[in-house]
Amino acid sequence: MQVIPALSDTILRKLFPLLRGVAAFRLHHGRTRHRHVKKTQKKKQVEETAVQLAEGTVVAEPRYKIGDPYTVGGVWYYPERNMTYDKTGIGSWYGDEFAGRLTANGEIFDPEQITAAHKTLPMPSVVRVTNLDNGKSLVVRVNDRGPFVPGRIIDLSRESARLLGFKELGIAKVRVQLLAEQSLRLEDLAKKGKFPEVEGLPEEPKPEFNAVGTSTVSFSATSSSGRSTYQTEDGQSAIDLLSSSRVGEMIEVAPIETSIWVQIGAFHSKTNASNVLGKVSGIGSGQISQVDVDGQVLHRVRLGPATSVEMADDLLDGVFGLGFTGARIVVD
């Protein structure tokens, strides 16, 4: 039997860069091939959808849906019926490549409609999305799931993004508020099989309301969560005004200066918060801040502020890499 001599350390050191280069090439080639396959599959899906639309075989079957917990990319999401939802973050939009496909609640996606995708809110529900940079604020109907790009809070239709003024930029700092009155009404109708906002289905008579026009609004008041809230000149809460808005109704509020943070979590124990901050401090500078939520003091662990969305994305990737997959980008 022939004995193969052991390679010396010197030879191994010379071979290692070569082997590493081969491995890197194979990895890059594999990723490139994977991306090519995904693009080919996406193109095929678009073509198949176009044929189905032309043949009339794509049929909307909308339904009320909350759904079970699910995972995408190793991150768990927990859909819930939260009538007090009010969060900030980075908004994005999606358009033609998804046109004609069924949404998560069985509607046909139309990028020209005022709709949005959200990871956890009921479908359908109604939210007000405010572009914090320009003050444009739009009432939008949620009928799909997403976005699943880390750090994005809501995915708007192309038309919604155009109205909010960030279609060309692609992303914007936004505030998303669920409008309980309208959401409860849509929930009630949907459970009866009625979807008045869905094109092609019978229109449900809408109650009379006082239209909301453009108002001069400041962000002088502060909510219990520490976040600024709307207040009109005459002292009437703008939340009251917003609650009477229909889908597609838009107002304008005063833009505000905001900062971008990556929030790892909020803890009752300051000791736990300090331990977490210590674990992520190698990624970037951070801080612990107190906030009162429903009478309870929480200690928020955040990295930042980030000078750009790209920087926030990088911080978020680093935090995810440490296992804190519940972290998110917030705007305050």
C-alpha positions as CSV (number, residue, x, y, z in Angstrom):
1,M,0.0,0.0,0.0
2,Q,1.4,3.3,-1.0
3,V,1.8,5.8,1.9
4,I,1.1,9.4,1.1
5,P,3.5,11.6,3.0
6,A,2.1,14.3,5.3
7,L,2.2,17.8,3.9
8,S,4.6,20.1,5.8
9,D,3.4,23.3,7.5
10,T,5.2,25.3,4.9
11,I,3.4,23.7,2.0
12,L,0.1,24.0,3.8
13,R,0.7,27.7,4.3
14,K,1.4,28.1,0.6
15,L,-1.7,26.1,-0.4
16,F,-4.1,27.8,2.0
17,P,-4.5,31.0,0.0
18,L,-5.1,29.0,-3.2
19,L,-7.7,26.8,-1.5
20,R,-9.4,29.8,0.1
21,G,-9.6,31.4,-3.4
22,V,-11.1,28.3,-4.9
23,A,-13.7,28.1,-2.1
24,A,-14.6,31.8,-2.5
25,F,-15.0,31.4,-6.3
26,R,-17.3,28.4,-5.8
27,L,-19.3,30.3,-3.2
28,H,-19.6,33.4,-5.4
29,H,-20.5,31.2,-8.4
30,G,-23.1,29.4,-6.4
31,R,-24.6,32.7,-5.2
32,T,-24.6,34.2,-8.7
33,R,-26.3,31.1,-10.1
34,H,-28.8,31.2,-7.3
35,R,-29.6,34.9,-8.1
36,H,-29.9,34.0,-11.8
37,V,-32.3,31.2,-10.9
38,K,-34.4,33.5,-8.7
39,K,-34.6,36.1,-11.5
40,T,-35.6,33.5,-14.0
41,Q,-38.3,32.1,-11.6
42,K,-39.6,35.6,-11.0
43,K,-39.8,36.4,-14.7
44,K,-41.6,33.1,-15.3
45,Q,-44.1,33.9,-12.4
46,V,-44.8,37.4,-14.0
47,E,-45.4,35.8,-17.4
48,E,-47.7,33.1,-15.9
49,T,-49.6,35.8,-14.0
50,A,-50.0,37.9,-17.2
51,V,-51.4,34.8,-19.0
52,Q,-53.8,34.1,-16.1
53,L,-55.0,37.7,-16.0
54,A,-55.6,37.6,-19.7
55,E,-57.5,34.4,-19.5
56,G,-59.4,35.6,-16.4
57,T,-58.3,32.6,-14.3
58,V,-56.9,34.8,-11.5
59,V,-60.0,35.4,-9.3
60,A,-60.1,37.5,-6.2
61,E,-61.3,35.6,-3.1
62,P,-60.8,38.1,-0.3
63,R,-61.2,37.1,3.3
64,Y,-60.6,38.5,6.7
65,K,-57.3,37.2,8.0
66,I,-54.9,37.6,10.9
67,G,-53.1,34.3,10.6
68,D,-50.8,32.1,12.7
69,P,-47.2,32.9,13.7
70,Y,-44.8,32.4,10.7
71,T,-41.1,32.6,10.0
72,V,-39.3,34.2,7.0
73,G,-35.5,34.2,6.8
74,G,-35.2,32.8,10.3
75,V,-37.2,35.6,11.8
76,W,-40.6,34.9,13.5
77,Y,-43.6,37.2,13.1
78,Y,-46.7,37.1,15.3
79,P,-49.8,38.5,13.6
80,E,-52.2,40.1,16.0
81,R,-55.4,42.2,16.3
82,N,-53.8,45.3,17.8
83,M,-56.1,48.3,17.7
84,T,-53.5,50.6,19.3
85,Y,-50.7,50.0,16.9
86,D,-48.5,53.1,16.5
87,K,-44.9,52.7,15.4
88,T,-42.2,54.5,13.4
89,G,-39.6,53.1,11.0
90,I,-38.6,52.9,7.4
91,G,-41.3,52.5,4.7
92,S,-40.7,51.1,1.3
93,W,-42.9,50.3,-1.8
94,Y,-43.6,47.5,-4.3
95,G,-45.2,47.7,-7.7
96,D,-45.4,46.1,-11.2
97,E,-43.5,42.9,-10.5
98,F,-46.3,41.8,-8.1
99,A,-49.2,43.3,-10.1
100,G,-52.0,40.8,-10.7
101,R,-50.8,38.4,-8.0
102,L,-53.0,37.4,-5.1
103,T,-52.3,39.2,-1.8
104,A,-52.1,37.4,1.5
105,N,-55.8,37.8,2.1
106,G,-56.9,36.7,-1.4
107,E,-57.2,40.1,-3.2
108,I,-55.5,40.8,-6.5
109,F,-52.7,43.3,-6.0
110,D,-53.0,46.5,-8.0
111,P,-50.0,48.9,-7.7
112,E,-52.4,51.8,-8.6
113,Q,-54.6,51.2,-5.5
114,I,-54.0,52.7,-2.1
115,T,-52.9,49.6,-0.3
116,A,-50.0,48.3,1.8
117,A,-48.4,45.2,3.1
118,H,-47.6,44.7,6.8
119,K,-46.1,41.9,8.7
120,T,-48.6,41.5,11.6
121,L,-51.7,43.7,11.3
122,P,-55.1,42.1,10.4
123,M,-56.1,42.1,6.7
124,P,-58.0,44.2,5.9
125,S,-57.3,47.0,8.3
126,V,-56.8,50.7,7.9
127,V,-53.6,52.7,8.8
128,R,-52.5,56.2,8.5
129,V,-49.0,56.5,7.1
130,T,-47.1,59.7,7.6
131,N,-44.0,60.7,5.8
132,L,-42.0,62.3,8.6
133,D,-39.7,64.1,6.3
134,N,-42.3,66.1,4.3
135,G,-45.5,65.9,6.5
136,K,-47.7,64.1,3.9
137,S,-50.1,61.7,5.6
138,L,-52.2,59.2,3.8
139,V,-54.9,56.7,4.9
140,V,-54.1,53.2,3.5
141,R,-55.7,49.8,3.5
142,V,-53.6,46.8,4.6
143,N,-54.2,43.7,2.5
144,D,-50.9,41.9,2.2
145,R,-48.0,40.6,4.2
146,G,-44.5,42.1,4.1
147,P,-42.0,43.7,3.8
148,F,-39.5,41.0,4.7
149,V,-36.4,43.2,4.1
150,P,-34.9,43.7,7.5
151,G,-35.5,47.1,8.9
152,R,-38.6,48.0,6.9
153,I,-41.9,48.6,8.7
154,I,-44.4,48.8,5.9
155,D,-44.5,48.1,2.1
156,L,-46.8,50.5,0.2
157,S,-48.2,50.3,-3.2
158,R,-46.6,52.4,-5.9
159,E,-49.4,54.9,-5.9
160,S,-49.4,55.2,-2.2
161,A,-45.6,55.9,-2.3
162,R,-46.2,58.5,-5.0
163,L,-48.8,60.3,-3.0
164,L,-46.6,60.3,0.1
165,G,-43.7,61.7,-2.0
166,F,-41.1,59.0,-1.8
167,K,-41.7,57.0,-5.0
168,E,-38.4,58.2,-6.5
169,L,-36.3,57.8,-3.4
170,G,-37.7,54.3,-2.7
171,I,-37.8,54.6,1.1
172,A,-38.9,57.1,3.7
173,K,-39.0,57.6,7.5
174,V,-42.6,57.0,8.4
175,R,-45.1,56.7,11.2
176,V,-47.8,54.0,10.9
177,Q,-50.9,54.3,13.0
178,L,-53.8,51.9,12.9
179,L,-57.2,53.6,12.7
180,A,-59.4,51.6,14.9
181,E,-62.8,52.8,13.9
182,Q,-62.3,52.1,10.2
183,S,-60.4,48.9,10.8
184,L,-63.3,47.6,13.0
185,R,-65.8,48.5,10.3
186,L,-63.8,46.7,7.6
187,E,-63.4,43.7,9.9
188,D,-67.1,43.5,10.5
189,L,-67.9,43.8,6.7
190,A,-65.1,41.3,5.8
191,K,-66.4,38.7,8.2
192,K,-69.8,39.0,6.4
193,G,-68.0,38.5,3.1
194,K,-68.2,42.2,2.1
195,F,-65.2,44.0,0.8
196,P,-66.3,47.5,-0.3
197,E,-62.7,48.7,-1.2
198,V,-61.9,45.8,-3.5
199,E,-62.3,46.6,-7.2
200,G,-64.8,44.5,-9.0
201,L,-66.8,43.7,-5.9
202,P,-70.2,45.3,-5.0
203,E,-69.8,48.7,-3.3
204,E,-71.0,48.9,0.2
205,P,-72.7,52.2,1.1
206,K,-70.4,54.3,3.3
207,P,-71.6,56.4,6.2
208,E,-71.6,60.2,6.0
209,F,-68.6,61.9,7.5
210,N,-66.9,65.3,7.5
211,A,-64.0,65.4,5.1
212,V,-60.7,66.2,6.6
213,G,-58.9,69.0,4.7
214,T,-55.4,70.4,5.0
215,S,-54.7,71.6,8.5
216,T,-51.8,73.4,10.2
217,V,-50.5,71.0,12.7
218,S,-47.7,71.0,15.2
219,F,-46.1,68.1,17.1
220,S,-46.3,69.8,20.5
221,A,-48.1,67.1,22.5
222,T,-46.4,63.9,23.8
223,S,-48.0,60.5,24.2
224,S,-47.5,58.1,27.1
225,S,-45.0,56.3,25.0
226,G,-42.8,59.4,24.7
227,R,-43.6,59.8,21.0
228,S,-44.8,63.2,19.7
229,T,-48.5,63.3,18.8
230,Y,-50.5,65.6,16.5
231,Q,-52.2,68.7,17.9
232,T,-54.2,71.3,15.9
233,E,-54.2,75.0,16.4
234,D,-57.5,75.0,18.1
235,G,-56.4,72.3,20.5
236,Q,-58.5,69.5,18.9
237,S,-56.5,66.2,18.8
238,A,-55.6,65.3,15.3
239,I,-56.2,61.7,16.2
240,D,-59.9,62.6,16.3
241,L,-59.6,64.1,12.9
242,L,-57.7,61.2,11.5
243,S,-60.2,58.7,12.7
244,S,-62.8,60.1,10.3
245,S,-60.6,59.7,7.3
246,R,-61.3,57.3,4.4
247,V,-58.8,55.2,2.5
248,G,-57.0,57.6,0.1
249,E,-57.7,60.7,2.2
250,M,-54.6,62.7,2.7
251,I,-53.7,65.6,5.0
252,E,-50.4,67.4,5.5
253,V,-48.8,68.0,8.9
254,A,-45.6,69.8,9.8
255,P,-42.4,67.8,9.0
256,I,-40.3,67.1,12.1
257,E,-36.6,66.5,12.7
258,T,-36.0,62.8,13.5
259,S,-33.2,60.4,14.2
260,I,-32.8,56.8,13.1
261,W,-32.1,54.2,15.8
262,V,-31.8,50.4,15.9
263,Q,-33.8,49.2,19.0
264,I,-32.7,45.9,20.3
265,G,-35.4,45.6,22.9
266,A,-37.1,47.2,25.9
267,F,-36.7,45.6,29.4
268,H,-38.3,46.0,32.8
269,S,-34.9,45.4,34.4
270,K,-32.2,47.9,33.9
271,T,-29.6,45.2,34.7
272,N,-30.9,43.1,31.8
273,A,-30.8,46.2,29.5
274,S,-27.2,46.9,30.6
275,N,-26.2,43.3,29.8
276,V,-27.7,43.5,26.3
277,L,-26.0,46.8,25.6
278,G,-22.7,45.3,26.6
279,K,-23.2,42.5,24.1
280,V,-23.9,44.8,21.2
281,S,-21.6,47.6,22.0
282,G,-19.0,46.3,19.7
283,I,-21.3,47.0,16.7
284,G,-21.7,50.7,17.4
285,S,-22.4,53.3,20.0
286,G,-25.6,52.8,22.0
287,Q,-27.6,54.0,25.0
288,I,-30.3,53.0,27.4
289,S,-33.3,55.3,27.7
290,Q,-36.3,55.1,29.9
291,V,-39.9,55.2,28.6
292,D,-43.2,55.0,30.3
293,V,-45.6,52.5,28.6
294,D,-49.0,52.1,30.2
295,G,-47.7,53.1,33.6
296,Q,-44.7,50.8,33.4
297,V,-41.1,52.0,33.1
298,L,-39.1,50.2,30.4
299,H,-35.5,50.5,29.6
300,R,-34.9,50.7,25.8
301,V,-31.6,49.5,24.4
302,R,-30.7,51.3,21.2
303,L,-27.8,51.8,18.9
304,G,-27.3,55.1,17.1
305,P,-28.4,57.5,16.1
306,A,-27.6,56.4,12.5
307,T,-26.7,59.1,10.0
308,S,-28.5,57.3,7.2
309,V,-30.8,54.4,6.5
310,E,-27.8,52.5,5.0
311,M,-25.9,52.9,8.3
312,A,-29.0,51.7,10.2
313,D,-29.2,48.7,7.9
314,D,-25.6,47.8,8.7
315,L,-26.1,48.1,12.4
316,L,-29.3,46.0,12.2
317,D,-27.4,43.3,10.3
318,G,-24.7,43.2,13.0
319,V,-27.3,42.9,15.7
320,F,-29.1,40.1,13.9
321,G,-25.7,38.4,13.6
322,L,-25.5,38.3,17.4
323,G,-28.9,36.6,17.6
324,F,-31.1,39.6,18.4
325,T,-33.6,38.9,15.6
326,G,-36.3,40.9,17.3
327,A,-34.4,44.2,16.8
328,R,-35.9,46.8,14.5
329,I,-35.2,50.2,13.1
330,V,-37.2,53.1,14.7
331,V,-37.4,56.8,14.0
332,D,-37.8,59.3,16.9
